[in-house]
Amino acid sequence: MRSPQDLAAGLLLSAIALGGFWLARDWDVGTLAMMQAGFFPRLVCFLLLMMGLATMMRAVTADGPSVLGWAWRPSLAITAAVLAFAALLDRLGLVLAILALIGIGGFAGRPLRPAPFTALWAGLATGCVAIFSWGLGLPLQIWP
């Protein structure tokens, strides 16, 4: 084994892909001409599995660093941010759920200063409202 870190990353990607395949096991796939609900999730899982396998192949062929440990704070912060977004979307609306997503997700790294934080929130909220609400016509609550 020439790169244990690549092996660990490949195993993690492959495990996530296999978990996604298992979760989507009962969804109809359909065809390219008539896609069903399970088509895109399975496509994403397939691509993720291919990236995981390619990363594991690299672990055998290329030199790389050893596994140093796990960054728990960023992992927990990102997970909490996504869960908060999902929980708050129906209650507070898209704009404030994005605010919570960015605020909680900021604990994963160095905190943003107020101006970049506000610019990120405004840009992401505007883009999401434009794409999902206006562009795609999804019935999302924008504000509480």
mmCIF file of the C-alpha atoms, coordinates in Angstrom:
data_MODEL
# 
_entry.id   MODEL 
# 
loop_
_atom_site.group_PDB 
_atom_site.id 
_atom_site.type_symbol 
_atom_site.label_atom_id 
_atom_site.label_alt_id 
_atom_site.label_comp_id 
_atom_site.label_asym_id 
_atom_site.label_entity_id 
_atom_site.label_seq_id 
_atom_site.pdbx_PDB_ins_code 
_atom_site.Cartn_x 
_atom_site.Cartn_y 
_atom_site.Cartn_z 
_atom_site.occupancy 
_atom_site.B_iso_or_equiv 
_atom_site.pdbx_formal_charge 
_atom_site.auth_seq_id 
_atom_site.auth_comp_id 
_atom_site.auth_asym_id 
_atom_site.auth_atom_id 
_atom_site.pdbx_PDB_model_num 
ATOM 1   C CA . MET A 1 1   ? 0.000   0.000  0.000   1.00 0.00 ? 1   MET A CA 1 
ATOM 2   C CA . ARG A 1 2   ? 1.663   3.187  -1.190  1.00 0.00 ? 2   ARG A CA 1 
ATOM 3   C CA . SER A 1 3   ? -0.963  5.726  -0.120  1.00 0.00 ? 3   SER A CA 1 
ATOM 4   C CA . PRO A 1 4   ? -3.090  4.817  2.917   1.00 0.00 ? 4   PRO A CA 1 
ATOM 5   C CA . GLN A 1 5   ? -4.864  8.193  2.817   1.00 0.00 ? 5   GLN A CA 1 
ATOM 6   C CA . ASP A 1 6   ? -6.101  7.553  -0.741  1.00 0.00 ? 6   ASP A CA 1 
ATOM 7   C CA . LEU A 1 7   ? -7.259  4.091  0.297   1.00 0.00 ? 7   LEU A CA 1 
ATOM 8   C CA . ALA A 1 8   ? -9.253  5.521  3.213   1.00 0.00 ? 8   ALA A CA 1 
ATOM 9   C CA . ALA A 1 9   ? -10.792 8.204  0.981   1.00 0.00 ? 9   ALA A CA 1 
ATOM 10  C CA . GLY A 1 10  ? -11.710 5.642  -1.668  1.00 0.00 ? 10  GLY A CA 1 
ATOM 11  C CA . LEU A 1 11  ? -13.289 3.358  0.908   1.00 0.00 ? 11  LEU A CA 1 
ATOM 12  C CA . LEU A 1 12  ? -15.320 6.258  2.329   1.00 0.00 ? 12  LEU A CA 1 
ATOM 13  C CA . LEU A 1 13  ? -16.578 7.317  -1.122  1.00 0.00 ? 13  LEU A CA 1 
ATOM 14  C CA . SER A 1 14  ? -17.447 3.731  -1.998  1.00 0.00 ? 14  SER A CA 1 
ATOM 15  C CA . ALA A 1 15  ? -19.275 3.198  1.295   1.00 0.00 ? 15  ALA A CA 1 
ATOM 16  C CA . ILE A 1 16  ? -21.362 6.340  0.752   1.00 0.00 ? 16  ILE A CA 1 
ATOM 17  C CA . ALA A 1 17  ? -22.193 5.211  -2.799  1.00 0.00 ? 17  ALA A CA 1 
ATOM 18  C CA . LEU A 1 18  ? -23.193 1.723  -1.672  1.00 0.00 ? 18  LEU A CA 1 
ATOM 19  C CA . GLY A 1 19  ? -25.351 3.237  1.077   1.00 0.00 ? 19  GLY A CA 1 
ATOM 20  C CA . GLY A 1 20  ? -27.042 5.408  -1.536  1.00 0.00 ? 20  GLY A CA 1 
ATOM 21  C CA . PHE A 1 21  ? -27.690 2.386  -3.743  1.00 0.00 ? 21  PHE A CA 1 
ATOM 22  C CA . TRP A 1 22  ? -29.234 0.605  -0.777  1.00 0.00 ? 22  TRP A CA 1 
ATOM 23  C CA . LEU A 1 23  ? -31.469 3.582  0.088   1.00 0.00 ? 23  LEU A CA 1 
ATOM 24  C CA . ALA A 1 24  ? -32.659 3.891  -3.514  1.00 0.00 ? 24  ALA A CA 1 
ATOM 25  C CA . ARG A 1 25  ? -33.166 0.161  -4.020  1.00 0.00 ? 25  ARG A CA 1 
ATOM 26  C CA . ASP A 1 26  ? -36.983 0.369  -4.265  1.00 0.00 ? 26  ASP A CA 1 
ATOM 27  C CA . TRP A 1 27  ? -37.160 3.443  -6.541  1.00 0.00 ? 27  TRP A CA 1 
ATOM 28  C CA . ASP A 1 28  ? -38.056 2.950  -10.170 1.00 0.00 ? 28  ASP A CA 1 
ATOM 29  C CA . VAL A 1 29  ? -35.225 3.880  -12.530 1.00 0.00 ? 29  VAL A CA 1 
ATOM 30  C CA . GLY A 1 30  ? -37.013 4.098  -15.865 1.00 0.00 ? 30  GLY A CA 1 
ATOM 31  C CA . THR A 1 31  ? -35.099 4.745  -19.074 1.00 0.00 ? 31  THR A CA 1 
ATOM 32  C CA . LEU A 1 32  ? -33.157 7.646  -20.542 1.00 0.00 ? 32  LEU A CA 1 
ATOM 33  C CA . ALA A 1 33  ? -36.270 8.689  -22.457 1.00 0.00 ? 33  ALA A CA 1 
ATOM 34  C CA . MET A 1 34  ? -38.580 8.334  -19.434 1.00 0.00 ? 34  MET A CA 1 
ATOM 35  C CA . MET A 1 35  ? -36.598 8.811  -16.219 1.00 0.00 ? 35  MET A CA 1 
ATOM 36  C CA . GLN A 1 36  ? -38.184 7.852  -12.933 1.00 0.00 ? 36  GLN A CA 1 
ATOM 37  C CA . ALA A 1 37  ? -37.406 8.951  -9.370  1.00 0.00 ? 37  ALA A CA 1 
ATOM 38  C CA . GLY A 1 38  ? -34.488 6.555  -8.913  1.00 0.00 ? 38  GLY A CA 1 
ATOM 39  C CA . PHE A 1 39  ? -32.573 7.422  -12.083 1.00 0.00 ? 39  PHE A CA 1 
ATOM 40  C CA . PHE A 1 40  ? -30.586 10.446 -10.893 1.00 0.00 ? 40  PHE A CA 1 
ATOM 41  C CA . PRO A 1 41  ? -29.777 9.139  -7.375  1.00 0.00 ? 41  PRO A CA 1 
ATOM 42  C CA . ARG A 1 42  ? -28.455 5.907  -8.850  1.00 0.00 ? 42  ARG A CA 1 
ATOM 43  C CA . LEU A 1 43  ? -26.459 7.806  -11.460 1.00 0.00 ? 43  LEU A CA 1 
ATOM 44  C CA . VAL A 1 44  ? -24.844 9.922  -8.731  1.00 0.00 ? 44  VAL A CA 1 
ATOM 45  C CA . CYS A 1 45  ? -24.117 6.810  -6.656  1.00 0.00 ? 45  CYS A CA 1 
ATOM 46  C CA . PHE A 1 46  ? -22.577 5.095  -9.666  1.00 0.00 ? 46  PHE A CA 1 
ATOM 47  C CA . LEU A 1 47  ? -20.301 8.070  -10.364 1.00 0.00 ? 47  LEU A CA 1 
ATOM 48  C CA . LEU A 1 48  ? -19.354 8.283  -6.689  1.00 0.00 ? 48  LEU A CA 1 
ATOM 49  C CA . LEU A 1 49  ? -18.532 4.580  -6.631  1.00 0.00 ? 49  LEU A CA 1 
ATOM 50  C CA . MET A 1 50  ? -16.354 4.972  -9.745  1.00 0.00 ? 50  MET A CA 1 
ATOM 51  C CA . MET A 1 51  ? -14.479 7.851  -8.087  1.00 0.00 ? 51  MET A CA 1 
ATOM 52  C CA . GLY A 1 52  ? -14.008 5.742  -4.964  1.00 0.00 ? 52  GLY A CA 1 
ATOM 53  C CA . LEU A 1 53  ? -12.643 2.817  -6.965  1.00 0.00 ? 53  LEU A CA 1 
ATOM 54  C CA . ALA A 1 54  ? -10.321 5.117  -8.928  1.00 0.00 ? 54  ALA A CA 1 
ATOM 55  C CA . THR A 1 55  ? -9.055  6.624  -5.676  1.00 0.00 ? 55  THR A CA 1 
ATOM 56  C CA . MET A 1 56  ? -8.404  3.157  -4.255  1.00 0.00 ? 56  MET A CA 1 
ATOM 57  C CA . MET A 1 57  ? -6.513  2.216  -7.433  1.00 0.00 ? 57  MET A CA 1 
ATOM 58  C CA . ARG A 1 58  ? -4.376  5.300  -6.961  1.00 0.00 ? 58  ARG A CA 1 
ATOM 59  C CA . ALA A 1 59  ? -3.578  4.129  -3.434  1.00 0.00 ? 59  ALA A CA 1 
ATOM 60  C CA . VAL A 1 60  ? -1.847  1.133  -4.948  1.00 0.00 ? 60  VAL A CA 1 
ATOM 61  C CA . THR A 1 61  ? -0.028  2.934  -7.764  1.00 0.00 ? 61  THR A CA 1 
ATOM 62  C CA . ALA A 1 62  ? 1.041   6.348  -6.390  1.00 0.00 ? 62  ALA A CA 1 
ATOM 63  C CA . ASP A 1 63  ? 2.940   7.378  -3.297  1.00 0.00 ? 63  ASP A CA 1 
ATOM 64  C CA . GLY A 1 64  ? 1.000   9.429  -0.790  1.00 0.00 ? 64  GLY A CA 1 
ATOM 65  C CA . PRO A 1 65  ? 0.704   10.361 2.859   1.00 0.00 ? 65  PRO A CA 1 
ATOM 66  C CA . SER A 1 66  ? -0.466  8.111  5.627   1.00 0.00 ? 66  SER A CA 1 
ATOM 67  C CA . VAL A 1 67  ? -3.782  8.583  7.379   1.00 0.00 ? 67  VAL A CA 1 
ATOM 68  C CA . LEU A 1 68  ? -3.332  11.347 9.928   1.00 0.00 ? 68  LEU A CA 1 
ATOM 69  C CA . GLY A 1 69  ? -6.674  11.275 11.694  1.00 0.00 ? 69  GLY A CA 1 
ATOM 70  C CA . TRP A 1 70  ? -10.205 12.511 11.318  1.00 0.00 ? 70  TRP A CA 1 
ATOM 71  C CA . ALA A 1 71  ? -11.275 16.166 11.409  1.00 0.00 ? 71  ALA A CA 1 
ATOM 72  C CA . TRP A 1 72  ? -14.270 15.860 13.723  1.00 0.00 ? 72  TRP A CA 1 
ATOM 73  C CA . ARG A 1 73  ? -15.181 19.539 14.072  1.00 0.00 ? 73  ARG A CA 1 
ATOM 74  C CA . PRO A 1 74  ? -15.669 20.189 10.342  1.00 0.00 ? 74  PRO A CA 1 
ATOM 75  C CA . SER A 1 75  ? -17.518 16.899 9.889   1.00 0.00 ? 75  SER A CA 1 
ATOM 76  C CA . LEU A 1 76  ? -19.929 17.638 12.721  1.00 0.00 ? 76  LEU A CA 1 
ATOM 77  C CA . ALA A 1 77  ? -20.398 21.282 11.713  1.00 0.00 ? 77  ALA A CA 1 
ATOM 78  C CA . ILE A 1 78  ? -21.275 20.452 8.106   1.00 0.00 ? 78  ILE A CA 1 
ATOM 79  C CA . THR A 1 79  ? -23.612 17.648 9.168   1.00 0.00 ? 79  THR A CA 1 
ATOM 80  C CA . ALA A 1 80  ? -25.353 19.926 11.688  1.00 0.00 ? 80  ALA A CA 1 
ATOM 81  C CA . ALA A 1 81  ? -25.651 22.682 9.078   1.00 0.00 ? 81  ALA A CA 1 
ATOM 82  C CA . VAL A 1 82  ? -27.339 20.395 6.553   1.00 0.00 ? 82  VAL A CA 1 
ATOM 83  C CA . LEU A 1 83  ? -29.689 18.946 9.187   1.00 0.00 ? 83  LEU A CA 1 
ATOM 84  C CA . ALA A 1 84  ? -30.584 22.450 10.407  1.00 0.00 ? 84  ALA A CA 1 
ATOM 85  C CA . PHE A 1 85  ? -31.304 23.546 6.828   1.00 0.00 ? 85  PHE A CA 1 
ATOM 86  C CA . ALA A 1 86  ? -33.597 20.559 6.299   1.00 0.00 ? 86  ALA A CA 1 
ATOM 87  C CA . ALA A 1 87  ? -35.400 21.139 9.604   1.00 0.00 ? 87  ALA A CA 1 
ATOM 88  C CA . LEU A 1 88  ? -35.823 24.894 9.128   1.00 0.00 ? 88  LEU A CA 1 
ATOM 89  C CA . LEU A 1 89  ? -36.749 25.066 5.441   1.00 0.00 ? 89  LEU A CA 1 
ATOM 90  C CA . ASP A 1 90  ? -40.502 24.565 5.969   1.00 0.00 ? 90  ASP A CA 1 
ATOM 91  C CA . ARG A 1 91  ? -40.654 26.612 9.171   1.00 0.00 ? 91  ARG A CA 1 
ATOM 92  C CA . LEU A 1 92  ? -38.514 29.656 8.382   1.00 0.00 ? 92  LEU A CA 1 
ATOM 93  C CA . GLY A 1 93  ? -38.407 29.652 4.602   1.00 0.00 ? 93  GLY A CA 1 
ATOM 94  C CA . LEU A 1 94  ? -35.563 29.318 2.147   1.00 0.00 ? 94  LEU A CA 1 
ATOM 95  C CA . VAL A 1 95  ? -33.760 32.582 2.899   1.00 0.00 ? 95  VAL A CA 1 
ATOM 96  C CA . LEU A 1 96  ? -33.496 32.099 6.671   1.00 0.00 ? 96  LEU A CA 1 
ATOM 97  C CA . ALA A 1 97  ? -32.721 28.382 6.320   1.00 0.00 ? 97  ALA A CA 1 
ATOM 98  C CA . ILE A 1 98  ? -29.768 29.360 4.118   1.00 0.00 ? 98  ILE A CA 1 
ATOM 99  C CA . LEU A 1 99  ? -28.706 31.846 6.798   1.00 0.00 ? 99  LEU A CA 1 
ATOM 100 C CA . ALA A 1 100 ? -28.683 29.017 9.362   1.00 0.00 ? 100 ALA A CA 1 
ATOM 101 C CA . LEU A 1 101 ? -26.837 26.743 6.926   1.00 0.00 ? 101 LEU A CA 1 
ATOM 102 C CA . ILE A 1 102 ? -24.041 29.256 6.423   1.00 0.00 ? 102 ILE A CA 1 
ATOM 103 C CA . GLY A 1 103 ? -23.896 30.261 10.089  1.00 0.00 ? 103 GLY A CA 1 
ATOM 104 C CA . ILE A 1 104 ? -23.622 26.722 11.428  1.00 0.00 ? 104 ILE A CA 1 
ATOM 105 C CA . GLY A 1 105 ? -21.415 25.578 8.560   1.00 0.00 ? 105 GLY A CA 1 
ATOM 106 C CA . GLY A 1 106 ? -19.020 28.398 9.418   1.00 0.00 ? 106 GLY A CA 1 
ATOM 107 C CA . PHE A 1 107 ? -17.924 26.467 12.487  1.00 0.00 ? 107 PHE A CA 1 
ATOM 108 C CA . ALA A 1 108 ? -16.197 23.999 10.148  1.00 0.00 ? 108 ALA A CA 1 
ATOM 109 C CA . GLY A 1 109 ? -13.347 26.427 9.549   1.00 0.00 ? 109 GLY A CA 1 
ATOM 110 C CA . ARG A 1 110 ? -12.254 29.941 10.271  1.00 0.00 ? 110 ARG A CA 1 
ATOM 111 C CA . PRO A 1 111 ? -15.255 32.208 10.903  1.00 0.00 ? 111 PRO A CA 1 
ATOM 112 C CA . LEU A 1 112 ? -16.155 34.691 8.189   1.00 0.00 ? 112 LEU A CA 1 
ATOM 113 C CA . ARG A 1 113 ? -16.057 38.400 8.833   1.00 0.00 ? 113 ARG A CA 1 
ATOM 114 C CA . PRO A 1 114 ? -19.467 40.141 8.664   1.00 0.00 ? 114 PRO A CA 1 
ATOM 115 C CA . ALA A 1 115 ? -19.075 41.557 5.138   1.00 0.00 ? 115 ALA A CA 1 
ATOM 116 C CA . PRO A 1 116 ? -18.086 38.260 3.404   1.00 0.00 ? 116 PRO A CA 1 
ATOM 117 C CA . PHE A 1 117 ? -20.686 36.395 5.477   1.00 0.00 ? 117 PHE A CA 1 
ATOM 118 C CA . THR A 1 118 ? -23.430 38.796 4.361   1.00 0.00 ? 118 THR A CA 1 
ATOM 119 C CA . ALA A 1 119 ? -22.269 38.678 0.733   1.00 0.00 ? 119 ALA A CA 1 
ATOM 120 C CA . LEU A 1 120 ? -22.231 34.877 0.764   1.00 0.00 ? 120 LEU A CA 1 
ATOM 121 C CA . TRP A 1 121 ? -25.676 34.694 2.341   1.00 0.00 ? 121 TRP A CA 1 
ATOM 122 C CA . ALA A 1 122 ? -27.188 37.278 -0.019  1.00 0.00 ? 122 ALA A CA 1 
ATOM 123 C CA . GLY A 1 123 ? -25.674 35.686 -3.108  1.00 0.00 ? 123 GLY A CA 1 
ATOM 124 C CA . LEU A 1 124 ? -26.601 32.144 -2.173  1.00 0.00 ? 124 LEU A CA 1 
ATOM 125 C CA . ALA A 1 125 ? -30.133 33.092 -1.104  1.00 0.00 ? 125 ALA A CA 1 
ATOM 126 C CA . THR A 1 126 ? -30.722 35.143 -4.250  1.00 0.00 ? 126 THR A CA 1 
ATOM 127 C CA . GLY A 1 127 ? -29.368 32.391 -6.478  1.00 0.00 ? 127 GLY A CA 1 
ATOM 128 C CA . CYS A 1 128 ? -31.447 29.685 -4.779  1.00 0.00 ? 128 CYS A CA 1 
ATOM 129 C CA . VAL A 1 129 ? -34.643 31.734 -4.954  1.00 0.00 ? 129 VAL A CA 1 
ATOM 130 C CA . ALA A 1 130 ? -33.977 32.568 -8.612  1.00 0.00 ? 130 ALA A CA 1 
ATOM 131 C CA . ILE A 1 131 ? -33.210 28.983 -9.611  1.00 0.00 ? 131 ILE A CA 1 
ATOM 132 C CA . PHE A 1 132 ? -35.589 26.935 -7.499  1.00 0.00 ? 132 PHE A CA 1 
ATOM 133 C CA . SER A 1 133 ? -38.539 29.242 -6.956  1.00 0.00 ? 133 SER A CA 1 
ATOM 134 C CA . TRP A 1 134 ? -38.652 31.412 -10.064 1.00 0.00 ? 134 TRP A CA 1 
ATOM 135 C CA . GLY A 1 135 ? -36.790 29.261 -12.586 1.00 0.00 ? 135 GLY A CA 1 
ATOM 136 C CA . LEU A 1 136 ? -38.064 25.790 -11.725 1.00 0.00 ? 136 LEU A CA 1 
ATOM 137 C CA . GLY A 1 137 ? -41.313 26.940 -10.127 1.00 0.00 ? 137 GLY A CA 1 
ATOM 138 C CA . LEU A 1 138 ? -40.894 24.790 -7.022  1.00 0.00 ? 138 LEU A CA 1 
ATOM 139 C CA . PRO A 1 139 ? -43.427 25.624 -4.314  1.00 0.00 ? 139 PRO A CA 1 
ATOM 140 C CA . LEU A 1 140 ? -40.848 26.725 -1.710  1.00 0.00 ? 140 LEU A CA 1 
ATOM 141 C CA . GLN A 1 141 ? -41.642 29.090 1.092   1.00 0.00 ? 141 GLN A CA 1 
ATOM 142 C CA . ILE A 1 142 ? -39.233 32.017 0.695   1.00 0.00 ? 142 ILE A CA 1 
ATOM 143 C CA . TRP A 1 143 ? -39.871 33.822 4.003   1.00 0.00 ? 143 TRP A CA 1 
ATOM 144 C CA . PRO A 1 144 ? -41.669 32.769 7.209   1.00 0.00 ? 144 PRO A CA 1 
# 
